[in-house]
Amino acid sequence: MKRFTFDLETTDGTIHTGVRIFAADRLKAVKIARTNEIPWEDGPEAHALLIFAAVRRLGLTTADNFDDWMNEVVDFALGASDDEDPTTATA
């Protein structure tokens, strides 16, 4: 299973690193894209929407919408790892 994380720097100098993106964040990001007529394509805008959904869930922003939040962002990076789950599936 791929585990998605992000790093984020905001204009107030705050840096968040290695923050996990949940499945709920992915679903929320797609919904935000659809309701705002933003095409869902793999690229910086979709990555930013994923991160926005996660920071909203975590309470790391007070921005009311994606555009206001982007005005607070200096830089971001999205990463994925293929870490194996330490638990073993049983039948």
ROKOL-29488 format. One line per 5 residues: number of its first residue (from 1); their letters; for each residue x, y negated, z of N, C-alpha, C. Coordinates in steps of 0.2 Angstrom, whole numbers. Layout:
N
NUM	a	X:Y:Z:X:Y:Z:X:Y:Z; ...
This chain:
91
1	mkrft	4:6:0:0:0:0:4:-6:0; 3:-11:-4:6:-17:-4:4:-22:1; 9:-25:5:7:-29:10:10:-36:7; 5:-41:7:6:-48:4:7:-52:10; 12:-56:9:14:-61:14:16:-68:11
6	fdlet	16:-73:15:18:-80:12:22:-84:16; 26:-88:13:30:-93:17:27:-100:15; 26:-105:19:23:-111:18:27:-117:22; 28:-122:18:30:-128:21:25:-134:20; 23:-138:25:19:-143:24:22:-150:25
11	tdgti	19:-155:23:21:-162:24:23:-164:31; 20:-161:36:22:-163:43:28:-160:45; 32:-156:41:38:-152:42:37:-145:45; 31:-143:46:29:-136:48:31:-131:43; 34:-126:45:36:-120:41:33:-114:44
16	htgvr	29:-110:40:27:-104:42:30:-98:37; 33:-93:40:36:-88:36:33:-81:38; 33:-77:33:31:-70:33:24:-69:36; 19:-74:34:12:-73:37:8:-68:32; 5:-64:35:1:-58:32:-5:-61:29
21	ifaad	-6:-59:22:-13:-60:19:-17:-54:20; -23:-55:22:-28:-50:23:-32:-49:17; -35:-43:17:-40:-41:11:-46:-47:11; -48:-49:17:-53:-54:18:-51:-60:14; -45:-62:15:-42:-68:12:-42:-67:4
26	rlkav	-41:-62:2:-41:-61:-5:-48:-62:-8; -53:-59:-5:-60:-59:-7:-62:-67:-6; -60:-70:-1:-62:-77:0:-59:-81:-5; -53:-80:-7:-49:-84:-12:-53:-83:-19; -55:-77:-21:-58:-76:-27:-65:-80:-27
31	kiart	-68:-80:-21:-75:-83:-21:-74:-91:-22; -68:-94:-19:-67:-101:-19:-66:-102:-26; -62:-98:-30:-60:-99:-37:-66:-99:-41; -71:-94:-40:-77:-94:-44:-81:-100:-43; -82:-102:-36:-87:-108:-35:-84:-114:-37
36	neipw	-78:-115:-38:-75:-121:-41:-72:-120:-48; -75:-115:-51:-73:-114:-59:-66:-114:-60; -62:-111:-56:-55:-110:-56:-53:-103:-59; -50:-103:-65:-49:-96:-68:-45:-92:-63; -47:-86:-62:-43:-81:-58:-38:-78:-62
41	edgpe	-32:-80:-62:-26:-77:-66:-20:-77:-61; -16:-72:-62:-10:-72:-58:-5:-77:-60; -4:-81:-55:0:-87:-56:0:-92:-50; 3:-97:-50:4:-102:-44:-3:-104:-41; -8:-105:-45:-14:-108:-43:-18:-102:-39
46	ahall	-18:-96:-41:-21:-90:-38:-17:-89:-31; -11:-89:-32:-7:-88:-26:-8:-94:-20; -9:-100:-22:-11:-105:-18:-17:-104:-15; -22:-102:-19:-29:-100:-16:-29:-95:-11; -24:-89:-12:-24:-84:-7:-21:-87:0
51	ifaav	-16:-91:-1:-13:-94:5:-18:-99:9; -22:-103:5:-27:-107:8:-32:-103:12; -34:-98:9:-39:-93:12:-36:-91:19; -30:-89:19:-26:-86:25:-25:-92:30; -23:-98:28:-22:-103:33:-29:-105:36
56	rrlgl	-34:-105:32:-41:-107:35:-43:-102:40; -42:-95:38:-44:-90:43:-40:-91:50; -33:-93:49:-29:-93:55:-29:-100:59; -33:-105:56:-34:-111:59:-28:-115:58; -24:-114:53:-17:-118:52:-18:-124:48
61	ttadn	-24:-126:46:-26:-132:43:-32:-135:45; -33:-141:44:-39:-145:46:-42:-147:39; -39:-146:33:-41:-148:27:-48:-145:26; -53:-149:23:-59:-147:21:-60:-143:15; -55:-144:10:-56:-140:4:-49:-139:1
66	fddwm	-48:-135:-4:-42:-133:-7:-38:-139:-9; -41:-144:-13:-37:-150:-15:-34:-154:-10; -38:-155:-4:-35:-159:2:-29:-155:5; -30:-148:5:-25:-144:8:-18:-145:4; -19:-144:-3:-13:-145:-8:-10:-151:-7
71	nevvd	-13:-157:-5:-10:-163:-3:-5:-162:3; -6:-157:7:-2:-156:13:4:-152:12; 4:-148:6:9:-143:5:15:-146:1; 21:-144:4:27:-146:1:29:-140:-4; 29:-134:-2:31:-128:-6:28:-122:-3
76	falga	27:-117:-7:25:-110:-4:28:-105:-8; 28:-99:-6:30:-93:-9:26:-87:-7; 24:-83:-12:20:-77:-10:24:-71:-12; 24:-66:-7:28:-60:-8:24:-54:-7; 27:-48:-9:23:-42:-8:29:-37:-7
81	sdded	27:-32:-2:31:-26:-1:28:-20:-1; 31:-15:-3:28:-8:-3:29:-4:3; 29:-7:9:30:-4:15:26:2:16; 29:7:18:24:13:20:21:13:26; 15:15:27:12:15:33:15:20:38
86	pttat	17:18:44:20:23:48:16:29:51; 9:28:50:5:34:52:4:39:46; 3:45:47:2:50:42:-5:51:41; -8:52:35:-15:54:34:-16:61:36; -21:62:39:-23:69:40:-30:71:37
91	a	-30:77:35:-37:80:32:-42:81:37
